[in-house]
């Protein structure tokens, strides 16, 4: 799936974020978070939703989640 917003293109199959044609270096976990937020943009996601989806339920601090966002 490919999403375009502003000057960015997000390719979920290639697992790549591009801006104006150039690849942007993004940590894999941050990219997974971005993909998850975009794919669920039609609803409110709680911190627990994000932890379950991105961190697979592992115990993480509030700072970890906030920092990733």
PQR file with spaces between the fields and no chain letter, atoms N, CA, C, O and H, PARSE charges and radii, in Angstrom:
ATOM       1  N    UNK     1       0.850   -1.161    0.000 -0.4000 1.5000
ATOM       2  CA   UNK     1       0.000    0.000    0.000 -0.0000 2.0000
ATOM       3  C    UNK     1       0.905    1.237    0.000  0.5500 1.7000
ATOM       4  O    UNK     1       1.971    1.249    0.614 -0.5500 1.4000
ATOM       5  N    UNK     2       0.459    2.246   -0.688 -0.4000 1.5000
ATOM       6  CA   UNK     2       1.225    3.495   -0.761 -0.0000 2.0000
ATOM       7  C    UNK     2       0.323    4.648   -0.314  0.5500 1.7000
ATOM       8  O    UNK     2      -0.818    4.770   -0.760 -0.5500 1.4000
ATOM       9  H    UNK     2      -0.408    2.236   -1.187  0.4000 1.0000
ATOM      10  N    UNK     3       0.849    5.479    0.565 -0.4000 1.5000
ATOM      11  CA   UNK     3       0.139    6.661    1.047 -0.0000 2.0000
ATOM      12  C    UNK     3       0.957    7.895    0.681  0.5500 1.7000
ATOM      13  O    UNK     3       2.182    7.899    0.798 -0.5500 1.4000
ATOM      14  H    UNK     3       1.776    5.380    0.927  0.4000 1.0000
ATOM      15  N    UNK     4       0.271    8.933    0.240 -0.4000 1.5000
ATOM      16  CA   UNK     4       0.931   10.209   -0.062 -0.0000 2.0000
ATOM      17  C    UNK     4       0.293   11.299    0.778  0.5500 1.7000
ATOM      18  O    UNK     4      -0.930   11.393    0.874 -0.5500 1.4000
ATOM      19  H    UNK     4      -0.724    8.931    0.145  0.4000 1.0000
ATOM      20  N    UNK     5       1.135   12.117    1.382 -0.4000 1.5000
ATOM      21  CA   UNK     5       0.657   13.246    2.168 -0.0000 2.0000
ATOM      22  C    UNK     5       1.713   14.329    2.130  0.5500 1.7000
ATOM      23  O    UNK     5       2.908   14.072    2.278 -0.5500 1.4000
ATOM      24  H    UNK     5       2.129   12.040    1.304  0.4000 1.0000
ATOM      25  N    UNK     6       1.240   15.546    1.927 -0.4000 1.5000
ATOM      26  CA   UNK     6       2.134   16.692    1.770 -0.0000 2.0000
ATOM      27  C    UNK     6       3.191   16.330    0.727  0.5500 1.7000
ATOM      28  O    UNK     6       2.825   15.975   -0.393 -0.5500 1.4000
ATOM      29  H    UNK     6       0.269   15.755    1.806  0.4000 1.0000
ATOM      30  N    UNK     7       4.463   16.403    1.041 -0.4000 1.5000
ATOM      31  CA   UNK     7       5.509   16.067    0.075 -0.0000 2.0000
ATOM      32  C    UNK     7       6.107   14.682    0.356  0.5500 1.7000
ATOM      33  O    UNK     7       7.208   14.373   -0.100 -0.5500 1.4000
ATOM      34  H    UNK     7       4.759   16.692    1.952  0.4000 1.0000
ATOM      35  N    UNK     8       5.378   13.854    1.107 -0.4000 1.5000
ATOM      36  CA   UNK     8       5.871   12.541    1.513 -0.0000 2.0000
ATOM      37  C    UNK     8       5.133   11.421    0.802  0.5500 1.7000
ATOM      38  O    UNK     8       3.962   11.558    0.448 -0.5500 1.4000
ATOM      39  H    UNK     8       4.484   14.105    1.477  0.4000 1.0000
ATOM      40  N    UNK     9       5.830   10.316    0.599 -0.4000 1.5000
ATOM      41  CA   UNK     9       5.249    9.071    0.110 -0.0000 2.0000
ATOM      42  C    UNK     9       5.675    7.975    1.068  0.5500 1.7000
ATOM      43  O    UNK     9       6.859    7.823    1.367 -0.5500 1.4000
ATOM      44  H    UNK     9       6.781   10.205    0.887  0.4000 1.0000
ATOM      45  N    UNK    10       4.707    7.214    1.544 -0.4000 1.5000
ATOM      46  CA   UNK    10       4.976    6.107    2.447 -0.0000 2.0000
ATOM      47  C    UNK    10       4.570    4.821    1.745  0.5500 1.7000
ATOM      48  O    UNK    10       3.400    4.626    1.414 -0.5500 1.4000
ATOM      49  H    UNK    10       3.745    7.337    1.301  0.4000 1.0000
ATOM      50  N    UNK    11       5.530    3.957    1.522 -0.4000 1.5000
ATOM      51  CA   UNK    11       5.302    2.683    0.859 -0.0000 2.0000
ATOM      52  C    UNK    11       5.403    1.590    1.913  0.5500 1.7000
ATOM      53  O    UNK    11       6.489    1.307    2.419 -0.5500 1.4000
ATOM      54  H    UNK    11       6.480    4.115    1.791  0.4000 1.0000
ATOM      55  N    UNK    12       4.257    0.971    2.248 -0.4000 1.5000
ATOM      56  CA   UNK    12       4.255   -0.037    3.310 -0.0000 2.0000
ATOM      57  C    UNK    12       4.860   -1.358    2.841  0.5500 1.7000
ATOM      58  O    UNK    12       5.377   -2.123    3.655 -0.5500 1.4000
ATOM      59  H    UNK    12       3.375    1.201    1.837  0.4000 1.0000
ATOM      60  N    UNK    13       4.802   -1.632    1.548 -0.4000 1.5000
ATOM      61  CA   UNK    13       5.386   -2.870    1.026 -0.0000 2.0000
ATOM      62  C    UNK    13       6.915   -2.780    1.043  0.5500 1.7000
ATOM      63  O    UNK    13       7.596   -3.704    1.487 -0.5500 1.4000
ATOM      64  H    UNK    13       4.382   -1.011    0.886  0.4000 1.0000
ATOM      65  N    UNK    14       7.436   -1.670    0.560 -0.4000 1.5000
ATOM      66  CA   UNK    14       8.894   -1.456    0.562 -0.0000 2.0000
ATOM      67  C    UNK    14       9.393   -1.028    1.941  0.5500 1.7000
ATOM      68  O    UNK    14      10.600   -0.979    2.181 -0.5500 1.4000
ATOM      69  H    UNK    14       6.883   -0.919    0.199  0.4000 1.0000
ATOM      70  N    UNK    15       8.447   -0.714    2.858 -0.4000 1.5000
ATOM      71  CA   UNK    15       8.771   -0.248    4.204 -0.0000 2.0000
ATOM      72  C    UNK    15       9.717    0.940    4.110  0.5500 1.7000
ATOM      73  O    UNK    15      10.825    0.938    4.646 -0.5500 1.4000
ATOM      74  H    UNK    15       7.467   -0.754    2.662  0.4000 1.0000
ATOM      75  N    UNK    16       9.218    1.980    3.388 -0.4000 1.5000
ATOM      76  CA   UNK    16      10.074    3.124    3.091 -0.0000 2.0000
ATOM      77  C    UNK    16       9.266    4.420    3.095  0.5500 1.7000
ATOM      78  O    UNK    16       8.136    4.469    2.609 -0.5500 1.4000
ATOM      79  H    UNK    16       8.318    1.982    2.952  0.4000 1.0000
ATOM      80  N    UNK    17       9.867    5.455    3.649 -0.4000 1.5000
ATOM      81  CA   UNK    17       9.305    6.804    3.619 -0.0000 2.0000
ATOM      82  C    UNK    17      10.190    7.647    2.718  0.5500 1.7000
ATOM      83  O    UNK    17      11.412    7.663    2.862 -0.5500 1.4000
ATOM      84  H    UNK    17      10.786    5.415    4.043  0.4000 1.0000
ATOM      85  N    UNK    18       9.556    8.345    1.789 -0.4000 1.5000
ATOM      86  CA   UNK    18      10.308    9.176    0.840 -0.0000 2.0000
ATOM      87  C    UNK    18       9.742   10.590    0.884  0.5500 1.7000
ATOM      88  O    UNK    18       8.558   10.796    1.151 -0.5500 1.4000
ATOM      89  H    UNK    18       8.563    8.332    1.672  0.4000 1.0000
ATOM      90  N    UNK    19      10.609   11.552    0.618 -0.4000 1.5000
ATOM      91  CA   UNK    19      10.188   12.943    0.493 -0.0000 2.0000
ATOM      92  C    UNK    19      10.804   13.485   -0.781  0.5500 1.7000
ATOM      93  O    UNK    19      12.021   13.469   -0.964 -0.5500 1.4000
ATOM      94  H    UNK    19      11.571   11.385    0.401  0.4000 1.0000
ATOM      95  N    UNK    20       9.941   13.963   -1.651 -0.4000 1.5000
ATOM      96  CA   UNK    20      10.363   14.507   -2.944 -0.0000 2.0000
ATOM      97  C    UNK    20      11.317   13.550   -3.655  0.5500 1.7000
ATOM      98  O    UNK    20      12.320   13.977   -4.228 -0.5500 1.4000
ATOM      99  H    UNK    20       8.952   13.976   -1.503  0.4000 1.0000
ATOM     100  N    UNK    21      11.004   12.257   -3.615 -0.4000 1.5000
ATOM     101  CA   UNK    21      11.776   11.255   -4.336 -0.0000 2.0000
ATOM     102  C    UNK    21      12.946   10.657   -3.598  0.5500 1.7000
ATOM     103  O    UNK    21      13.463    9.622   -4.019 -0.5500 1.4000
ATOM     104  H    UNK    21      10.190   11.909   -3.150  0.4000 1.0000
ATOM     105  N    UNK    22      13.390   11.270   -2.506 -0.4000 1.5000
ATOM     106  CA   UNK    22      14.537   10.755   -1.763 -0.0000 2.0000
ATOM     107  C    UNK    22      14.111   10.002   -0.516  0.5500 1.7000
ATOM     108  O    UNK    22      13.218   10.439    0.210 -0.5500 1.4000
ATOM     109  H    UNK    22      12.971   12.111   -2.164  0.4000 1.0000
ATOM     110  N    UNK    23      14.747    8.879   -0.273 -0.4000 1.5000
ATOM     111  CA   UNK    23      14.437    8.076    0.906 -0.0000 2.0000
ATOM     112  C    UNK    23      14.858    8.812    2.177  0.5500 1.7000
ATOM     113  O    UNK    23      15.891    9.480    2.214 -0.5500 1.4000
ATOM     114  H    UNK    23      15.472    8.524   -0.862  0.4000 1.0000
ATOM     115  N    UNK    24      14.044    8.675    3.204 -0.4000 1.5000
ATOM     116  CA   UNK    24      14.319    9.277    4.510 -0.0000 2.0000
ATOM     117  C    UNK    24      14.672    8.151    5.479  0.5500 1.7000
ATOM     118  O    UNK    24      13.947    7.161    5.575 -0.5500 1.4000
ATOM     119  H    UNK    24      13.204    8.133    3.174  0.4000 1.0000
ATOM     120  N    UNK    25      15.770    8.299    6.187 -0.4000 1.5000
ATOM     121  CA   UNK    25      16.167    7.301    7.181 -0.0000 2.0000
ATOM     122  C    UNK    25      15.251    7.423    8.400  0.5500 1.7000
ATOM     123  O    UNK    25      15.218    8.455    9.070 -0.5500 1.4000
ATOM     124  H    UNK    25      16.359    9.103    6.109  0.4000 1.0000
ATOM     125  N    UNK    26      14.521    6.360    8.668 -0.4000 1.5000
ATOM     126  CA   UNK    26      13.594    6.325    9.801 -0.0000 2.0000
ATOM     127  C    UNK    26      13.799    4.993   10.524  0.5500 1.7000
ATOM     128  O    UNK    26      13.893    3.944    9.887 -0.5500 1.4000
ATOM     129  H    UNK    26      14.548    5.521    8.124  0.4000 1.0000
ATOM     130  N    UNK    27      13.865    5.041   11.838 -0.4000 1.5000
ATOM     131  CA   UNK    27      13.998    3.815   12.620 -0.0000 2.0000
ATOM     132  C    UNK    27      12.803    2.915   12.332  0.5500 1.7000
ATOM     133  O    UNK    27      11.682    3.404   12.203 -0.5500 1.4000
ATOM     134  H    UNK    27      13.788    5.894   12.355  0.4000 1.0000
ATOM     135  N    UNK    28      13.025    1.609   12.230 -0.4000 1.5000
ATOM     136  CA   UNK    28      11.927    0.690   11.893 -0.0000 2.0000
ATOM     137  C    UNK    28      10.712    0.800   12.812  0.5500 1.7000
ATOM     138  O    UNK    28       9.574    0.757   12.346 -0.5500 1.4000
ATOM     139  H    UNK    28      13.936    1.211   12.336  0.4000 1.0000
ATOM     140  N    UNK    29      10.949    0.942   14.112 -0.4000 1.5000
ATOM     141  CA   UNK    29       9.826    1.033   15.045 -0.0000 2.0000
ATOM     142  C    UNK    29       9.020    2.317   14.809  0.5500 1.7000
ATOM     143  O    UNK    29       7.793    2.305   14.908 -0.5500 1.4000
ATOM     144  H    UNK    29      11.874    0.977   14.491  0.4000 1.0000
ATOM     145  N    UNK    30       9.695    3.403   14.503 -0.4000 1.5000
ATOM     146  CA   UNK    30       9.015    4.667   14.220 -0.0000 2.0000
ATOM     147  C    UNK    30       8.216    4.546   12.923  0.5500 1.7000
ATOM     148  O    UNK    30       7.106    5.067   12.822 -0.5500 1.4000
ATOM     149  H    UNK    30      10.691    3.413   14.422  0.4000 1.0000
ATOM     150  N    UNK    31       8.775    3.868   11.950 -0.4000 1.5000
ATOM     151  CA   UNK    31       8.071    3.674   10.690 -0.0000 2.0000
ATOM     152  C    UNK    31       6.844    2.789   10.896  0.5500 1.7000
ATOM     153  O    UNK    31       5.794    3.049   10.310 -0.5500 1.4000
ATOM     154  H    UNK    31       9.677    3.445   12.032  0.4000 1.0000
ATOM     155  N    UNK    32       6.962    1.748   11.718 -0.4000 1.5000
ATOM     156  CA   UNK    32       5.794    0.917   12.044 -0.0000 2.0000
ATOM     157  C    UNK    32       4.715    1.751   12.723  0.5500 1.7000
ATOM     158  O    UNK    32       3.528    1.584   12.440 -0.5500 1.4000
ATOM     159  H    UNK    32       7.815    1.537   12.195  0.4000 1.0000
ATOM     160  N    UNK    33       5.120    2.645   13.614 -0.4000 1.5000
ATOM     161  CA   UNK    33       4.169    3.522   14.288 -0.0000 2.0000
ATOM     162  C    UNK    33       3.473    4.438   13.287  0.5500 1.7000
ATOM     163  O    UNK    33       2.252    4.585   13.338 -0.5500 1.4000
ATOM     164  H    UNK    33       6.084    2.780   13.844  0.4000 1.0000
ATOM     165  N    UNK    34       4.213    5.046   12.392 -0.4000 1.5000
ATOM     166  CA   UNK    34       3.634    5.922   11.378 -0.0000 2.0000
ATOM     167  C    UNK    34       2.629    5.157   10.509  0.5500 1.7000
ATOM     168  O    UNK    34       1.534    5.648   10.237 -0.5500 1.4000
ATOM     169  H    UNK    34       5.205    4.926   12.350  0.4000 1.0000
ATOM     170  N    UNK    35       3.007    3.974   10.085 -0.4000 1.5000
ATOM     171  CA   UNK    35       2.107    3.157    9.272 -0.0000 2.0000
ATOM     172  C    UNK    35       0.837    2.830   10.055  0.5500 1.7000
ATOM     173  O    UNK    35      -0.267    2.929    9.521 -0.5500 1.4000
ATOM     174  H    UNK    35       3.897    3.575   10.306  0.4000 1.0000
ATOM     175  N    UNK    36       0.993    2.445   11.304 -0.4000 1.5000
ATOM     176  CA   UNK    36      -0.163    2.105   12.145 -0.0000 2.0000
ATOM     177  C    UNK    36      -1.088    3.315   12.314  0.5500 1.7000
ATOM     178  O    UNK    36      -2.307    3.185   12.202 -0.5500 1.4000
ATOM     179  H    UNK    36       1.891    2.365   11.738  0.4000 1.0000
ATOM     180  N    UNK    37      -0.518    4.471   12.579 -0.4000 1.5000
ATOM     181  CA   UNK    37      -1.331    5.675   12.750 -0.0000 2.0000
ATOM     182  C    UNK    37      -2.075    6.030   11.464  0.5500 1.7000
ATOM     183  O    UNK    37      -3.244    6.412   11.509 -0.5500 1.4000
ATOM     184  H    UNK    37       0.472    4.576   12.670  0.4000 1.0000
ATOM     185  N    UNK    38      -1.415    5.909   10.337 -0.4000 1.5000
ATOM     186  CA   UNK    38      -2.061    6.226    9.060 -0.0000 2.0000
ATOM     187  C    UNK    38      -3.150    5.211    8.744  0.5500 1.7000
ATOM     188  O    UNK    38      -4.239    5.587    8.311 -0.5500 1.4000
ATOM     189  H    UNK    38      -0.465    5.598   10.300  0.4000 1.0000
ATOM     190  N    UNK    39      -2.871    3.940    8.953 -0.4000 1.5000
ATOM     191  CA   UNK    39      -3.861    2.908    8.645 -0.0000 2.0000
ATOM     192  C    UNK    39      -5.071    2.956    9.559  0.5500 1.7000
ATOM     193  O    UNK    39      -6.128    2.428    9.215 -0.5500 1.4000
ATOM     194  H    UNK    39      -1.986    3.635    9.305  0.4000 1.0000
ATOM     195  N    UNK    40      -4.931    3.577   10.713 -0.4000 1.5000
ATOM     196  CA   UNK    40      -6.051    3.691   11.658 -0.0000 2.0000
ATOM     197  C    UNK    40      -6.435    5.152   11.877  0.5500 1.7000
ATOM     198  O    UNK    40      -6.911    5.515   12.953 -0.5500 1.4000
ATOM     199  H    UNK    40      -4.072    4.006   10.992  0.4000 1.0000
ATOM     200  N    UNK    41      -6.234    5.976   10.879 -0.4000 1.5000
ATOM     201  CA   UNK    41      -6.476    7.415   10.992 -0.0000 2.0000
ATOM     202  C    UNK    41      -7.945    7.760   11.211  0.5500 1.7000
ATOM     203  O    UNK    41      -8.263    8.889   11.583 -0.5500 1.4000
ATOM     204  H    UNK    41      -5.848    5.681   10.006  0.4000 1.0000
ATOM     205  N    UNK    42      -8.831    6.816   10.988 -0.4000 1.5000
ATOM     206  CA   UNK    42     -10.258    7.074   11.127 -0.0000 2.0000
ATOM     207  C    UNK    42     -10.768    6.898   12.553  0.5500 1.7000
ATOM     208  O    UNK    42     -11.960    7.069   12.811 -0.5500 1.4000
ATOM     209  H    UNK    42      -8.572    5.898   10.685  0.4000 1.0000
ATOM     210  N    UNK    43      -9.876    6.557   13.480 -0.4000 1.5000
ATOM     211  CA   UNK    43     -10.319    6.385   14.871 -0.0000 2.0000
ATOM     212  C    UNK    43      -9.245    6.850   15.847  0.5500 1.7000
ATOM     213  O    UNK    43      -8.072    6.986   15.501 -0.5500 1.4000
ATOM     214  H    UNK    43      -8.908    6.419   13.270  0.4000 1.0000
ATOM     215  N    UNK    44      -9.682    7.084   17.054 -0.4000 1.5000
ATOM     216  CA   UNK    44      -8.780    7.488   18.122 -0.0000 2.0000
ATOM     217  C    UNK    44      -8.027    6.263   18.629  0.5500 1.7000
ATOM     218  O    UNK    44      -8.641    5.246   18.954 -0.5500 1.4000
ATOM     219  H    UNK    44     -10.635    6.974   17.335  0.4000 1.0000
ATOM     220  N    UNK    45      -6.724    6.355   18.696 -0.4000 1.5000
ATOM     221  CA   UNK    45      -5.903    5.270   19.217 -0.0000 2.0000
ATOM     222  C    UNK    45      -5.397    5.647   20.601  0.5500 1.7000
ATOM     223  O    UNK    45      -4.858    6.734   20.806 -0.5500 1.4000
ATOM     224  H    UNK    45      -6.226    7.181   18.432  0.4000 1.0000
ATOM     225  N    UNK    46      -5.577    4.746   21.533 -0.4000 1.5000
ATOM     226  CA   UNK    46      -5.088    5.001   22.882 -0.0000 2.0000
ATOM     227  C    UNK    46      -3.621    4.585   22.984  0.5500 1.7000
ATOM     228  O    UNK    46      -3.085    3.911   22.104 -0.5500 1.4000
ATOM     229  H    UNK    46      -6.015    3.862   21.367  0.4000 1.0000
ATOM     230  N    UNK    47      -3.009    4.990   24.043 -0.4000 1.5000
ATOM     231  CA   UNK    47      -1.629    4.592   24.321 -0.0000 2.0000
ATOM     232  C    UNK    47      -1.549    3.068   24.403  0.5500 1.7000
ATOM     233  O    UNK    47      -0.595    2.465   23.912 -0.5500 1.4000
ATOM     234  H    UNK    47      -3.444    5.537   24.758  0.4000 1.0000
ATOM     235  N    UNK    48      -2.553    2.447   25.025 -0.4000 1.5000
ATOM     236  CA   UNK    48      -2.574    0.982   25.127 -0.0000 2.0000
ATOM     237  C    UNK    48      -2.692    0.333   23.747  0.5500 1.7000
ATOM     238  O    UNK    48      -2.078   -0.705   23.501 -0.5500 1.4000
ATOM     239  H    UNK    48      -3.329    2.936   25.424  0.4000 1.0000
ATOM     240  N    UNK    49      -3.474    0.931   22.846 -0.4000 1.5000
ATOM     241  CA   UNK    49      -3.580    0.431   21.475 -0.0000 2.0000
ATOM     242  C    UNK    49      -2.206    0.442   20.808  0.5500 1.7000
ATOM     243  O    UNK    49      -1.803   -0.528   20.167 -0.5500 1.4000
ATOM     244  H    UNK    49      -3.973    1.775   23.046  0.4000 1.0000
ATOM     245  N    UNK    50      -1.498    1.555   20.973 -0.4000 1.5000
ATOM     246  CA   UNK    50      -0.176    1.688   20.349 -0.0000 2.0000
ATOM     247  C    UNK    50       0.825    0.705   20.938  0.5500 1.7000
ATOM     248  O    UNK    50       1.602    0.093   20.205 -0.5500 1.4000
ATOM     249  H    UNK    50      -1.826    2.343   21.494  0.4000 1.0000
ATOM     250  N    UNK    51       0.810    0.553   22.240 -0.4000 1.5000
ATOM     251  CA   UNK    51       1.732   -0.382   22.896 -0.0000 2.0000
ATOM     252  C    UNK    51       1.461   -1.806   22.415  0.5500 1.7000
ATOM     253  O    UNK    51       2.398   -2.556   22.139 -0.5500 1.4000
ATOM     254  H    UNK    51       0.178    1.050   22.835  0.4000 1.0000
ATOM     255  N    UNK    52       0.200   -2.178   22.314 -0.4000 1.5000
ATOM     256  CA   UNK    52      -0.151   -3.526   21.853 -0.0000 2.0000
ATOM     257  C    UNK    52       0.288   -3.749   20.410  0.5500 1.7000
ATOM     258  O    UNK    52       0.803   -4.816   20.075 -0.5500 1.4000
ATOM     259  H    UNK    52      -0.561   -1.568   22.538  0.4000 1.0000
ATOM     260  N    UNK    53       0.089   -2.755   19.562 -0.4000 1.5000
ATOM     261  CA   UNK    53       0.385   -2.909   18.137 -0.0000 2.0000
ATOM     262  C    UNK    53       1.867   -2.758   17.807  0.5500 1.7000
ATOM     263  O    UNK    53       2.403   -3.527   17.008 -0.5500 1.4000
ATOM     264  H    UNK    53      -0.329   -1.888   19.835  0.4000 1.0000
ATOM     265  N    UNK    54       2.520   -1.796   18.401 -0.4000 1.5000
ATOM     266  CA   UNK    54       3.903   -1.481   18.026 -0.0000 2.0000
ATOM     267  C    UNK    54       4.920   -2.184   18.912  0.5500 1.7000
ATOM     268  O    UNK    54       5.939   -2.672   18.424 -0.5500 1.4000
ATOM     269  H    UNK    54       2.084   -1.172   19.050  0.4000 1.0000
ATOM     270  N    UNK    55       4.653   -2.236   20.186 -0.4000 1.5000
ATOM     271  CA   UNK    55       5.593   -2.847   21.130 -0.0000 2.0000
ATOM     272  C    UNK    55       5.136   -4.240   21.565  0.5500 1.7000
ATOM     273  O    UNK    55       5.700   -4.812   22.498 -0.5500 1.4000
ATOM     274  H    UNK    55       3.825   -1.840   20.582  0.4000 1.0000
ATOM     275  N    UNK    56       4.127   -4.784   20.901 -0.4000 1.5000
ATOM     276  CA   UNK    56       3.581   -6.115   21.175 -0.0000 2.0000
ATOM     277  C    UNK    56       3.319   -6.360   22.667  0.5500 1.7000
ATOM     278  O    UNK    56       3.572   -7.448   23.184 -0.5500 1.4000
ATOM     279  H    UNK    56       3.669   -4.319   20.143  0.4000 1.0000
ATOM     280  N    UNK    57       2.810   -5.335   23.339 -0.4000 1.5000
ATOM     281  CA   UNK    57       2.432   -5.464   24.733 -0.0000 2.0000
ATOM     282  C    UNK    57       3.569   -5.420   25.732  0.5500 1.7000
ATOM     283  O    UNK    57       3.333   -5.537   26.935 -0.5500 1.4000
ATOM     284  H    UNK    57       2.605   -4.451   22.918  0.4000 1.0000
ATOM     285  N    UNK    58       4.821   -5.250   25.256 -0.4000 1.5000
ATOM     286  CA   UNK    58       5.954   -5.153   26.187 -0.0000 2.0000
ATOM     287  C    UNK    58       5.792   -3.919   27.066  0.5500 1.7000
ATOM     288  O    UNK    58       5.196   -2.925   26.651 -0.5500 1.4000
ATOM     289  H    UNK    58       5.012   -5.155   24.279  0.4000 1.0000
ATOM     290  N    UNK    59       6.314   -3.989   28.252 -0.4000 1.5000
ATOM     291  CA   UNK    59       6.263   -2.852   29.156 -0.0000 2.0000
ATOM     292  C    UNK    59       7.206   -1.759   28.630  0.5500 1.7000
ATOM     293  O    UNK    59       8.413   -1.970   28.506 -0.5500 1.4000
ATOM     294  H    UNK    59       6.798   -4.796   28.589  0.4000 1.0000
ATOM     295  N    UNK    60       6.640   -0.610   28.329 -0.4000 1.5000
ATOM     296  CA   UNK    60       7.432    0.533   27.897 -0.0000 2.0000
ATOM     297  C    UNK    60       6.982    1.743   28.686  0.5500 1.7000
ATOM     298  O    UNK    60       5.844    1.809   29.151 -0.5500 1.4000
ATOM     299  H    UNK    60       5.660   -0.439   28.429  0.4000 1.0000
ATOM     300  N    UNK    61       7.870    2.685   28.832 -0.4000 1.5000
ATOM     301  CA   UNK    61       7.546    3.887   29.608 -0.0000 2.0000
ATOM     302  C    UNK    61       6.694    4.842   28.784  0.5500 1.7000
ATOM     303  O    UNK    61       6.654    4.750   27.557 -0.5500 1.4000
ATOM     304  H    UNK    61       8.795    2.632   28.455  0.4000 1.0000
ATOM     305  N    UNK    62       6.028    5.740   29.452 -0.4000 1.5000
ATOM     306  CA   UNK    62       5.258    6.777   28.780 -0.0000 2.0000
ATOM     307  C    UNK    62       6.180    7.612   27.889  0.5500 1.7000
ATOM     308  O    UNK    62       5.781    8.046   26.808 -0.5500 1.4000
ATOM     309  H    UNK    62       6.060    5.814   30.449  0.4000 1.0000
ATOM     310  N    UNK    63       7.407    7.831   28.346 -0.4000 1.5000
ATOM     311  CA   UNK    63       8.360    8.617   27.574 -0.0000 2.0000
ATOM     312  C    UNK    63       8.681    7.911   26.249  0.5500 1.7000
ATOM     313  O    UNK    63       8.826    8.571   25.220 -0.5500 1.4000
ATOM     314  H    UNK    63       7.731    7.479   29.224  0.4000 1.0000
ATOM     315  N    UNK    64       8.790    6.604   26.267 -0.4000 1.5000
ATOM     316  CA   UNK    64       9.091    5.847   25.045 -0.0000 2.0000
ATOM     317  C    UNK    64       7.998    6.069   24.012  0.5500 1.7000
ATOM     318  O    UNK    64       8.288    6.339   22.846 -0.5500 1.4000
ATOM     319  H    UNK    64       8.672    6.068   27.103  0.4000 1.0000
ATOM     320  N    UNK    65       6.751    5.959   24.431 -0.4000 1.5000
ATOM     321  CA   UNK    65       5.626    6.148   23.515 -0.0000 2.0000
ATOM     322  C    UNK    65       5.574    7.597   23.049  0.5500 1.7000
ATOM     323  O    UNK    65       5.443    7.859   21.853 -0.5500 1.4000
ATOM     324  H    UNK    65       6.516    5.740   25.378  0.4000 1.0000
ATOM     325  N    UNK    66       5.674    8.524   23.964 -0.4000 1.5000
ATOM     326  CA   UNK    66       5.624    9.949   23.599 -0.0000 2.0000
ATOM     327  C    UNK    66       6.779   10.329   22.686  0.5500 1.7000
ATOM     328  O    UNK    66       6.593   11.077   21.726 -0.5500 1.4000
ATOM     329  H    UNK    66       5.781    8.311   24.935  0.4000 1.0000
ATOM     330  N    UNK    67       7.958    9.824   22.977 -0.4000 1.5000
ATOM     331  CA   UNK    67       9.125   10.110   22.156 -0.0000 2.0000
ATOM     332  C    UNK    67       8.986    9.580   20.744  0.5500 1.7000
ATOM     333  O    UNK    67       9.436   10.214   19.789 -0.5500 1.4000
ATOM     334  H    UNK    67       8.109    9.217   23.757  0.4000 1.0000
ATOM     335  N    UNK    68       8.363    8.414   20.609 -0.4000 1.5000
ATOM     336  CA   UNK    68       8.158    7.825   19.283 -0.0000 2.0000
ATOM     337  C    UNK    68       7.159    8.640   18.476  0.5500 1.7000
ATOM     338  O    UNK    68       7.297    8.793   17.263 -0.5500 1.4000
ATOM     339  H    UNK    68       7.998    7.899   21.384  0.4000 1.0000
ATOM     340  N    UNK    69       6.162    9.153   19.159 -0.4000 1.5000
ATOM     341  CA   UNK    69       5.151    9.963   18.455 -0.0000 2.0000
ATOM     342  C    UNK    69       5.760   11.293   18.067  0.5500 1.7000
ATOM     343  O    UNK    69       5.086   12.129   17.466 -0.5500 1.4000
ATOM     344  H    UNK    69       6.050    9.029   20.145  0.4000 1.0000
